[in-house]
Amino acid sequence: MIIIHGSIAARADTLDELLRLSLEHVRRSRLEPGCINHGVAQDAENPLRLVFYEEWMDSAAVTAHFAVPESRSVVAEAGRLATAKPMIRLYEAQPFKLKP
């Protein structure tokens, strides 16, 4: 599984638009093949900061997700609404079994 964690900081005058854009992206992404989980939340300490958390079946699903024209469009539009470049980190999760 691939986990993506990201965040973006809005300007006060662009927060509503960035939140709307982010929610549309999340809802659309949840319908893509290989998407396990996709969400966005506002930071409780900094309401201008949106935090993304995603889980994907594998790297092929992530590659396909970033190839979707709407995904590329969201990244470009979000950059216009943000105070700085978004932060995106990808992690590969390994299965873990707890010992009884």
C-alpha positions in Angstrom: 0.0 0.0 0.0 1.1 3.6 -0.7 0.3 6.3 1.8 0.3 9.9 0.7 0.4 12.7 3.2 0.2 16.3 2.1 -0.7 19.8 3.2 -1.3 23.2 1.7 -1.7 26.6 3.3 -4.4 29.0 1.9 -4.5 32.7 2.1 -7.4 34.1 4.1 -9.1 35.3 0.9 -8.7 31.9 -0.9 -9.6 29.4 1.9 -13.2 28.8 0.9 -12.2 28.2 -2.8 -9.3 26.0 -1.9 -11.5 23.9 0.5 -14.2 23.5 -2.2 -11.6 22.5 -4.8 -10.0 20.0 -2.3 -13.3 18.4 -1.4 -14.2 18.0 -5.1 -10.8 16.4 -5.6 -11.2 14.0 -2.7 -14.7 12.9 -3.7 -13.6 12.3 -7.3 -10.4 10.5 -6.2 -12.3 8.1 -4.0 -14.0 6.7 -7.1 -10.7 5.9 -8.8 -9.5 2.2 -9.1 -7.0 1.4 -6.3 -8.1 4.2 -3.9 -8.6 2.8 -0.4 -8.9 6.1 1.5 -8.7 9.8 0.6 -9.5 12.7 2.8 -8.8 16.3 3.6 -9.1 18.2 7.0 -8.5 21.6 8.3 -5.6 21.9 10.8 -7.1 22.6 14.3 -4.2 24.9 15.1 -4.0 26.7 11.8 -7.4 26.7 10.0 -5.7 28.1 6.8 -3.8 24.8 6.5 -5.5 21.8 4.8 -4.1 18.4 5.4 -4.5 15.4 3.0 -4.3 11.7 3.8 -4.5 9.1 1.1 -4.1 5.3 0.9 -3.7 3.6 -2.5 -3.4 -0.2 -3.3 -0.1 0.2 -5.1 2.2 2.5 -7.0 0.4 1.8 -10.2 -2.8 3.2 -8.7 -0.9 6.3 -7.6 0.7 6.8 -11.0 -2.7 6.5 -12.6 -4.2 9.0 -10.1 -1.6 11.6 -10.9 -2.1 11.1 -14.6 -5.8 12.0 -14.4 -6.2 15.4 -16.0 -8.4 16.6 -13.1 -5.7 15.7 -10.6 -3.1 17.7 -12.5 -5.5 20.6 -12.8 -6.2 20.6 -9.0 -2.5 20.8 -8.3 -2.1 23.8 -10.6 -5.2 25.6 -9.2 -4.3 24.8 -5.6 -0.9 26.3 -6.2 -2.5 29.5 -7.3 -4.6 29.7 -4.1 -1.8 28.8 -1.7 0.7 30.8 0.2 3.5 28.4 -0.7 4.2 25.2 -2.7 2.1 22.3 -1.3 4.0 19.6 0.7 3.5 16.0 -0.6 5.1 12.9 0.9 4.7 9.3 -0.3 5.3 6.3 1.9 5.3 2.6 1.1 3.5 0.7 3.9 4.7 -2.8 4.7 2.4 -5.5 6.2 2.8 -5.8 9.9 1.5 -8.6 12.1 1.2 -8.3 15.9 2.4 -11.3 17.8 -0.1 -12.7 20.2 
